[in-house]
Amino acid sequence: MARSIGRLVHAFCALLVILALAGCATTQTPMVKKRYDGKSETIETRVYTKYFDAGGWLEEGKLGLQVVVEQEKSAVPLLYSLHQMTGIFGSSEAEARGNVTLVFWNLDSEERTVKVMGVKNLRQPSAITTRQTVKAIGRKRSPLNAGVLKMLDSATEFKVEVEYELDGAAGKKEFLLKRRTEDELAKYFGPDGRPPYPWFEAPYYKPAGSSP
């Protein structure tokens, strides 16, 4: 199991980082934020991409859920910049849209049935209502395009709630999605990266080439 998860992560990480870097370069200007560190007396610069993600167990040790949101390019970048500087526009000018993808990681050998009921942004009045069913194949990852959520254009994190039925049993789970910086994309999703999800930790994961 550990070796199969290792192979999955290497293929997935390579694909995600390529798509992320290509997307940032061609469709959206990265968001740059600066923060002054009083202790070191230096200014820290963070370059954020358009990708948010988080991961957690639906059934510990057996079925994980990864939530990925790709923020769409702001439709009114000039107006939003003015809003940031002057505050004269309404809050709607600061809204953006995010494409939500759910990825089910089945570490077990048996197929699982997941019915996704909806995804809700807990920090914005926005929700996706859906009744899509996913067959989470054993020892594989199964992605689902859930829909689009509204979000704040300048957000660096936000919380969502996923409502689902797992093999007929109803459940809900919250995820704190973090907006990844360019450095974090390389760290977690680069060629030698390991995403910060529980199934990429021992005893579930072993790097490719390691002893059993």
C-alpha positions in Angstrom: 0.0 0.0 0.0 2.7 2.4 1.0 4.6 1.9 -2.3 1.4 2.4 -4.4 0.7 5.7 -2.5 4.3 6.7 -3.2 3.9 6.2 -6.9 0.6 8.1 -6.9 2.0 11.1 -5.1 5.0 11.5 -7.5 2.8 11.4 -10.6 0.2 13.7 -9.0 2.7 16.3 -7.6 4.5 16.6 -11.0 1.2 17.2 -12.8 -0.1 19.8 -10.2 3.1 21.9 -10.1 3.3 22.0 -13.9 -0.3 23.1 -14.2 0.0 25.6 -11.3 3.2 27.3 -12.6 1.8 27.4 -16.2 -1.5 28.8 -15.0 0.1 31.5 -13.0 2.3 32.5 -15.8 -0.4 32.7 -18.5 -3.7 33.5 -16.9 -3.3 35.4 -13.6 -0.8 37.7 -12.0 0.3 36.2 -8.7 -0.7 38.0 -5.5 2.2 39.5 -3.6 2.0 40.4 0.0 4.8 41.9 2.2 5.1 41.5 6.0 7.6 43.3 8.3 9.3 41.0 10.8 10.1 43.1 13.9 12.5 40.5 15.3 14.8 40.2 12.3 13.9 43.8 11.0 13.4 42.4 7.5 10.5 42.5 5.1 9.1 39.1 4.1 7.7 38.8 0.6 5.2 36.1 -0.2 4.1 35.4 -3.7 0.7 33.6 -3.7 -0.6 31.4 -6.6 -4.2 30.9 -7.5 -4.4 27.5 -5.8 -5.9 26.6 -2.4 -5.9 23.1 -0.9 -6.4 20.9 2.1 -6.7 17.2 2.9 -8.2 15.1 5.6 -9.6 11.6 6.4 -13.2 10.6 5.7 -12.3 7.3 7.2 -9.0 7.2 9.0 -6.4 5.1 7.4 -8.7 4.1 4.5 -10.2 7.0 2.6 -8.8 10.5 2.3 -10.4 13.6 0.7 -8.3 16.4 -0.9 -10.0 19.7 -1.7 -8.5 21.9 -4.3 -9.8 25.3 -5.4 -8.4 27.1 -8.4 -9.3 30.8 -8.3 -10.5 32.3 -11.5 -8.9 35.5 -12.8 -10.6 38.6 -11.3 -13.1 40.1 -13.8 -12.4 43.6 -12.6 -8.8 43.9 -11.6 -8.6 47.6 -11.9 -11.7 48.3 -9.9 -10.5 45.8 -7.2 -7.1 47.6 -7.0 -8.9 50.9 -6.5 -11.1 49.3 -3.8 -8.0 48.1 -2.0 -6.5 51.6 -2.1 -9.6 53.8 -1.3 -12.3 51.5 0.1 -14.9 53.4 -1.9 -16.4 50.3 -3.6 -18.7 47.7 -2.2 -17.5 44.4 -1.0 -18.8 42.7 -4.2 -15.9 44.2 -6.1 -13.6 42.0 -4.0 -15.3 38.8 -4.8 -13.8 36.1 -7.0 -14.8 32.6 -8.1 -13.1 29.3 -7.4 -13.4 26.0 -9.3 -13.7 23.2 -6.7 -12.2 19.8 -7.3 -12.6 16.9 -4.8 -10.0 14.1 -5.0 -10.8 10.9 -3.1 -7.7 8.9 -2.1 -8.7 5.2 -1.4 -5.9 3.5 0.4 -8.0 0.3 0.8 -8.4 -2.5 -1.8 -12.2 -2.3 -1.9 -14.2 0.2 -3.9 -16.1 2.8 -1.9 -19.2 4.8 -2.9 -19.3 8.5 -2.0 -22.3 10.7 -2.8 -21.3 14.4 -2.6 -24.3 16.4 -1.4 -22.7 19.9 -1.4 -19.7 22.1 -0.7 -20.2 25.3 1.4 -17.9 28.3 1.9 -18.2 29.0 5.6 -16.8 32.5 5.3 -18.9 33.7 2.3 -22.6 33.2 1.5 -21.8 30.7 -1.2 -22.5 27.0 -1.6 -22.5 24.3 -4.3 -25.5 21.9 -4.2 -24.8 18.7 -6.0 -25.7 15.0 -5.8 -22.8 13.5 -7.7 -21.7 10.0 -6.9 -18.1 8.9 -7.0 -16.8 5.3 -7.1 -13.6 5.6 -5.2 -11.6 2.7 -6.8 -9.3 0.8 -4.5 -5.7 1.9 -4.3 -6.4 4.8 -6.6 -7.4 8.5 -6.5 -10.7 9.5 -7.9 -11.3 13.2 -8.8 -14.6 15.0 -9.0 -15.3 18.5 -10.4 -17.8 19.8 -7.8 -18.6 23.2 -9.2 -17.8 26.9 -8.5 -17.8 28.8 -5.1 -17.6 32.5 -4.5 -14.7 33.7 -2.4 -12.8 36.8 -1.5 -10.3 37.7 -4.2 -7.5 38.6 -1.7 -8.1 35.6 0.6 -5.1 33.6 1.7 -7.2 31.0 3.4 -10.9 30.1 3.9 -12.9 27.3 5.4 -15.3 25.0 3.5 -17.7 22.3 4.6 -18.2 19.2 2.5 -21.4 17.2 3.0 -21.4 13.6 1.8 -22.7 10.1 2.1 -20.1 7.4 2.4 -21.5 3.9 1.7 -24.9 5.3 2.6 -23.9 6.9 5.9 -24.3 10.7 6.0 -21.4 12.9 7.1 -19.9 16.4 7.1 -16.3 17.6 7.3 -14.7 21.0 7.4 -11.4 21.9 5.7 -9.3 25.0 6.1 -8.0 25.7 2.6 -4.7 27.5 2.4 -3.6 29.5 -0.6 -0.2 28.2 -1.7 2.7 30.4 -2.3 5.1 29.6 -5.1 7.6 28.3 -2.6 5.0 26.0 -1.1 4.1 24.6 -4.5 7.7 23.6 -5.0 8.0 22.3 -1.4 4.8 20.2 -1.3 4.2 19.4 -5.0 7.6 19.6 -6.6 9.6 16.5 -7.8 10.7 15.6 -4.3 7.7 17.1 -2.5 5.2 15.5 -0.2 1.8 17.2 0.3 0.8 18.0 3.9 -2.0 15.4 4.1 -2.3 12.7 6.7 -2.0 9.8 4.2 1.5 11.1 3.2 2.7 10.4 6.7 3.9 7.2 8.3 2.7 4.5 8.4 0.7 5.1 5.2 3.4 6.5 3.1 6.9 5.4 2.2 9.1 7.3 -0.4 9.6 5.4 -3.7 12.7 3.2 -3.5 12.7 2.9 0.3 12.8 -0.5 2.0 9.5 -2.2 2.9 
